[in-house]
Amino acid sequence: MTRPVLLLDVDGVLNPFGASTCPDGYLEHEFYPGEGPERYCPGHGAWIAELAGAGDVHWASAWGEDANSLLVPMLGIDPLPVVRFPPLPFKPEDKVPAIAAAAGDRPAAWIDDNHTDAGRRWAAGRAAPTLLVSIDSAIGWTRDDVDRVLAWAREL
């Protein structure tokens, strides 16, 4: 079987914007001047590298190429392919056509804080194995989420 596509969102996942304070292990940085700080965890770079050993990791975020130019240096990882979404602002369900195109007929794990009904229908209707990993934007990405994707990829 071909390697899975692992689709990784930023806001709500790597940036737990829903937390009332900056969580332990995270730092705040103003990536977009004048918009206030976003949060990131330097340790997530190692997790992304682990996922890259199990599949082809793509940014699946409205950050687009900014994830590579702004976030990648903070995480100490190589740039990742970017799923192209419609111009901002767009509705969360508008991610689905781009996600579907990026996944093609390959197994896919989609890590996001806002899986919509349209996304769940897409996942349920696919012939290829598909995993939706829903993240709480007040908590962000956890080690359990990483381990869940790694275990799923091993079982393919």
Rosetta silent file (secondary structure, phi, psi, omega in degrees, C-alpha in Angstrom):
SEQUENCE: MTRPVLLLDVDGVLNPFGASTCPDGYLEHEFYPGEGPERYCPGHGAWIAELAGAGDVHWASAWGEDANSLLVPMLGIDPLPVVRFPPLPFKPEDKVPAIAAAAGDRPAAWIDDNHTDAGRRWAAGRAAPTLLVSIDSAIGWTRDDVDRVLAWAREL
SCORE:     score description
SCORE:     0.000 S_00000001
   1 L     0.000  146.588  179.309    0.000    0.000    0.000 S_00000001
   2 L   -70.946  158.974  178.229    1.204    3.531   -0.689 S_00000001
   3 L   -62.555  143.212  177.955    2.258    5.829    2.118 S_00000001
   4 L   -74.232  158.391  170.591   -0.616    7.725    3.692 S_00000001
   5 E   -94.140  129.302 -179.423   -1.096   11.457    3.414 S_00000001
   6 E  -114.811  110.313 -170.165   -1.075   13.096    6.861 S_00000001
   7 E  -101.218  117.277 -169.776   -2.872   16.447    6.761 S_00000001
   8 E  -118.019  118.938  175.767   -1.966   18.822    9.607 S_00000001
   9 L   -81.072  165.416  177.460   -3.815   22.013   10.511 S_00000001
  10 L  -108.301  -68.048 -175.926   -2.147   24.846   12.460 S_00000001
  11 E   -66.945  126.741 -176.750   -4.708   27.057   14.242 S_00000001
  12 L    91.328  -21.035 -179.567   -6.461   25.080   16.944 S_00000001
  13 L  -107.445  -73.641  176.613   -4.015   22.185   16.499 S_00000001
  14 L   -78.345  -25.855  178.553   -0.429   23.465   16.765 S_00000001
  15 E  -113.400   93.831 -177.894   -1.728   26.843   17.982 S_00000001
  16 L   -75.604   74.396 -174.657   -4.212   26.159   20.822 S_00000001
  17 L   -66.344  -18.960 -178.468   -5.927   29.518   20.457 S_00000001
  18 L   -81.062   -8.216  178.750   -8.892   28.386   22.557 S_00000001
  19 L   -73.721  140.849 -177.681   -6.827   28.084   25.749 S_00000001
  20 L   -71.399  -27.289  175.290   -7.387   30.948   28.187 S_00000001
  21 L  -134.446  166.179 -179.962   -3.649   31.154   28.910 S_00000001
  22 L   -67.294  119.213 -177.635   -0.552   29.938   27.122 S_00000001
  23 L   -64.846  155.648  175.494   -0.287   26.194   27.916 S_00000001
  24 L   -55.043  138.230  178.294    2.825   24.700   29.500 S_00000001
  25 L    87.988   -8.836 -179.832    5.477   23.914   26.906 S_00000001
  26 L  -101.592  155.835  172.602    4.164   26.527   24.461 S_00000001
  27 E  -121.290  158.457  175.061    5.613   29.888   23.530 S_00000001
  28 E  -111.246  139.297 -178.618    3.849   32.939   22.151 S_00000001
  29 E  -148.305  140.100  178.239    5.134   34.740   19.098 S_00000001
  30 L   -88.834   91.019  179.493    3.668   37.462   16.896 S_00000001
  31 L   -72.311  -34.841 -178.872    3.890   35.787   13.494 S_00000001
  32 L  -117.151   98.924 -176.030    1.540   38.344   11.923 S_00000001
  33 L   -50.564  133.407  178.689    2.394   41.843   13.203 S_00000001
  34 L    87.931   -7.957 -179.030   -0.572   43.641   14.675 S_00000001
  35 L  -102.534    1.740 -178.642   -2.695   40.492   15.044 S_00000001
  36 L    85.923  167.116 -175.139   -1.426   39.472   18.470 S_00000001
  37 L   -77.544  147.085  168.562    0.625   36.451   19.382 S_00000001
  38 E  -104.570  162.072 -179.079    0.004   32.897   18.231 S_00000001
  39 E  -106.495  147.977  174.122    1.128   29.920   20.277 S_00000001
  40 E  -152.606  155.754  179.048    3.460   27.139   19.256 S_00000001
  41 L  -116.116  115.487 -179.683    5.300   24.307   20.958 S_00000001
  42 L   -55.299  -30.399  179.540    8.911   23.773   19.847 S_00000001
  43 L   -66.175  -16.999  179.175    8.533   20.063   20.699 S_00000001
  44 H   -66.029  -22.739  176.993    5.971   19.640   17.924 S_00000001
  45 H   -59.387  -42.452  178.437    8.816   19.621   15.407 S_00000001
  46 H   -65.901  -36.432  178.429    9.923   16.209   16.692 S_00000001
  47 H   -66.635  -41.751  178.566    6.339   14.929   16.485 S_00000001
  48 H   -63.404  -40.208  177.189    6.021   16.127   12.896 S_00000001
  49 H   -62.017  -39.339  176.270    9.302   14.375   12.081 S_00000001
  50 H   -61.621  -46.156  178.762    7.889   11.166   13.591 S_00000001
  51 H   -60.544  -37.859 -179.658    4.774   11.461   11.447 S_00000001
  52 H   -63.128  -23.340  174.929    6.973   12.024    8.391 S_00000001
  53 H   -73.838  -20.091 -176.552    8.463    8.595    9.027 S_00000001
  54 H  -105.826  -15.093 -176.886    4.989    7.073    8.711 S_00000001
  55 L  -171.766 -177.988 -179.444    3.506    9.144    5.882 S_00000001
  56 E   -95.870  105.966 -176.365    3.694   12.264    3.768 S_00000001
  57 E   -81.869  132.695  176.854    2.881   15.217    6.026 S_00000001
  58 E  -126.454  142.727  168.247    1.191   18.243    4.414 S_00000001
  59 E   -70.400  128.445  176.548    0.159   21.539    5.938 S_00000001
  60 L  -124.480   68.770 -169.826   -3.642   21.674    5.765 S_00000001
  61 L  -142.695  151.060  173.385   -4.065   25.162    7.151 S_00000001
  62 L   -64.272  -13.069  175.552   -5.223   28.612    6.145 S_00000001
  63 L   -64.353  -25.760 -179.988   -1.626   29.618    6.952 S_00000001
  64 L    53.716 -136.254 -179.230   -0.710   28.144    3.551 S_00000001
  65 L   -62.874  -20.789  176.836    2.932   28.810    2.630 S_00000001
  66 H   -60.306  -27.788  176.660    3.241   30.986    5.739 S_00000001
  67 H   -60.491  -38.886  178.074    3.422   27.750    7.727 S_00000001
  68 H   -73.421  -43.969 -175.290    6.694   27.024    5.930 S_00000001
  69 H   -78.669  -30.703 -175.815    8.139   30.525    6.070 S_00000001
  70 H  -103.435  -43.647 -172.563    7.037   31.456    9.602 S_00000001
  71 H   -89.335  -40.828 -177.580    6.415   28.296   11.629 S_00000001
  72 H   -52.704  -44.818  179.186    8.904   25.783   10.200 S_00000001
  73 H   -61.660  -32.247  179.415   11.966   27.729   11.457 S_00000001
  74 H   -72.812  -26.574 -177.663   10.489   27.759   14.980 S_00000001
  75 H   -94.459  -13.858  179.163    9.896   23.988   14.848 S_00000001
  76 L    69.237   36.868  179.397   13.262   23.068   13.332 S_00000001
  77 L  -121.751  169.084  174.869   11.784   20.956   10.539 S_00000001
  78 L   -78.689  154.178  176.213   11.999   20.977    6.763 S_00000001
  79 L   -57.045  150.842 -178.942    9.265   22.718    4.762 S_00000001
  80 L  -116.085  154.217  171.144    6.181   20.628    4.011 S_00000001
  81 L   -59.394  152.057 -175.766    3.885   20.514    0.991 S_00000001
  82 E  -118.468  129.190  171.819    0.893   22.830    1.383 S_00000001
  83 L   -77.132  127.915 -176.954   -2.752   22.022    0.657 S_00000001
  84 L   -87.603  115.438  177.717   -4.141   25.017   -1.247 S_00000001
  85 L  -100.569  166.232  175.767   -7.351   26.377    0.253 S_00000001
  86 L   -60.647  161.471  176.364   -9.603   29.147   -1.073 S_00000001
  87 L   -60.381  148.646  175.623   -8.575   32.709   -0.200 S_00000001
  88 L   -70.274  148.387   -5.999   -9.493   33.885    3.288 S_00000001
  89 L   -83.357  146.960  174.283  -12.068   34.180    4.611 S_00000001
  90 L  -136.838  158.247  179.382  -13.573   30.777    3.851 S_00000001
  91 L   -79.393  149.061 -178.910  -15.932   28.465    5.714 S_00000001
  92 H   -53.744  -36.206 -179.465  -14.419   25.351    7.352 S_00000001
  93 H   -68.828  -16.133  178.077  -16.358   23.041    5.002 S_00000001
  94 H   -72.254   -8.768  175.030  -14.636   24.767    2.079 S_00000001
  95 H   -71.757  -27.655 -168.659  -11.469   22.870    3.054 S_00000001
  96 H   -58.413  -47.314  179.706  -12.968   19.551    1.935 S_00000001
  97 H   -59.199  -39.631  178.890  -12.423   19.789   -1.856 S_00000001
  98 H   -69.473  -38.338  176.648   -8.757   20.717   -1.362 S_00000001
  99 H   -63.132  -45.262  179.781   -8.285   17.974    1.238 S_00000001
 100 H   -60.558  -41.993  179.810   -9.903   15.460   -1.127 S_00000001
 101 H   -65.936  -40.649 -179.947   -7.601   16.540   -3.962 S_00000001
 102 H   -66.733  -37.795 -178.480   -4.502   16.291   -1.756 S_00000001
 103 H   -75.953  -33.909 -176.891   -5.467   12.832   -0.497 S_00000001
 104 L    56.371 -132.542  179.209   -6.453   11.470   -3.890 S_00000001
 105 L  -103.789   16.193  179.865   -6.961    7.713   -3.557 S_00000001
 106 L   -87.025  155.923  170.323   -4.284    7.318   -0.860 S_00000001
 107 L   -57.130  146.285 -176.320   -4.961    6.565    2.803 S_00000001
 108 E  -144.284  137.302  169.344   -5.333    9.842    4.671 S_00000001
 109 E  -117.048  128.050 -177.518   -5.310   11.091    8.251 S_00000001
 110 E  -116.367  115.817 -177.414   -6.663   14.610    8.723 S_00000001
 111 E  -104.921  112.365 -172.845   -5.725   16.368   11.971 S_00000001
 112 E  -153.464  156.770  177.304   -7.932   19.431   12.501 S_00000001
 113 L   -94.882   -0.939 -175.947   -9.861   21.259   15.210 S_00000001
 114 L  -143.868   64.984  173.888  -12.943   21.809   13.057 S_00000001
 115 L   -73.856  123.545 -178.219  -14.085   18.727   11.153 S_00000001
 116 L   -93.501  173.253  174.323  -17.427   19.622    9.636 S_00000001
 117 H   -58.615  -38.486  178.984  -20.291   17.390    8.537 S_00000001
 118 H   -62.572  -39.698  178.008  -18.973   17.773    4.979 S_00000001
 119 H   -67.709  -40.351  178.380  -15.566   16.512    6.097 S_00000001
 120 H   -67.202  -37.192  176.098  -17.069   13.570    7.960 S_00000001
 121 H   -64.971  -43.345  177.469  -19.168   12.650    4.904 S_00000001
 122 H   -57.704  -48.634 -178.068  -16.060   12.826    2.696 S_00000001
 123 H   -62.167  -44.082 -177.733  -14.129   10.573    5.099 S_00000001
 124 H   -67.664  -28.801 -176.448  -16.971    8.061    5.413 S_00000001
 125 L   -89.462   -0.534 -177.329  -17.449    7.861    1.643 S_00000001
 126 L   -82.115  145.544  173.779  -13.819    7.155    0.745 S_00000001
 127 L   -77.733  -32.653 -179.543  -12.629    3.739   -0.397 S_00000001
 128 L   -78.321  148.789  176.419   -9.152    4.389    1.033 S_00000001
 129 L   -55.560  135.645 -176.693   -8.591    4.162    4.797 S_00000001
 130 E  -139.601  133.451  178.997   -9.303    7.527    6.382 S_00000001
 131 E  -124.443  125.044  171.241   -8.765    8.797    9.912 S_00000001
 132 E  -102.057  123.741  177.832  -10.138   12.076   11.236 S_00000001
 133 E  -110.694  108.343 -177.204   -8.318   13.263   14.347 S_00000001
 134 E   -91.174  127.931 -176.431  -10.359   15.978   16.035 S_00000001
 135 L  -109.210  138.804  174.315   -8.403   18.386   18.218 S_00000001
 136 L   -83.087  118.538 -176.071   -9.793   20.571   21.000 S_00000001
 137 L   -66.277  -12.738  175.374   -8.568   24.111   20.238 S_00000001
 138 L   -85.642  -12.982 -178.794   -8.376   24.826   23.979 S_00000001
 139 L  -114.007  -41.438 -176.684   -5.883   21.977   24.425 S_00000001
 140 L    84.344 -176.185 -177.617   -4.116   21.638   21.082 S_00000001
 141 L   -65.268  134.486 -179.614   -2.273   18.651   19.668 S_00000001
 142 L  -120.655  166.377  177.166   -1.288   16.006   22.211 S_00000001
 143 H   -61.019  -36.030  177.520    1.053   13.044   22.263 S_00000001
 144 H   -60.535  -37.039  178.073   -2.000   10.760   22.285 S_00000001
 145 H   -64.445  -43.125  178.335   -3.084   12.307   18.972 S_00000001
 146 H   -62.154  -48.851 -178.736    0.341   11.606   17.457 S_00000001
 147 H   -62.132  -34.912  177.848    0.367    8.034   18.754 S_00000001
 148 H   -62.672  -44.364  179.385   -3.132    7.467   17.367 S_00000001
 149 H   -67.178  -42.707  179.689   -2.003    8.479   13.864 S_00000001
 150 H   -62.134  -42.293  178.770    1.193    6.420   14.107 S_00000001
 151 H   -64.867  -42.742  177.907   -0.752    3.319   15.213 S_00000001
 152 H   -59.793  -45.514 -178.833   -3.281    3.817   12.404 S_00000001
 153 H   -64.424  -37.753  178.568   -0.467    4.141    9.832 S_00000001
 154 H   -63.814  -31.354 -176.861    1.236    0.971   11.119 S_00000001
 155 H   -80.312   -9.344 -178.559   -1.996   -0.989   10.644 S_00000001
 156 L   -66.825    0.000    0.000   -2.331   -0.052    6.971 S_00000001
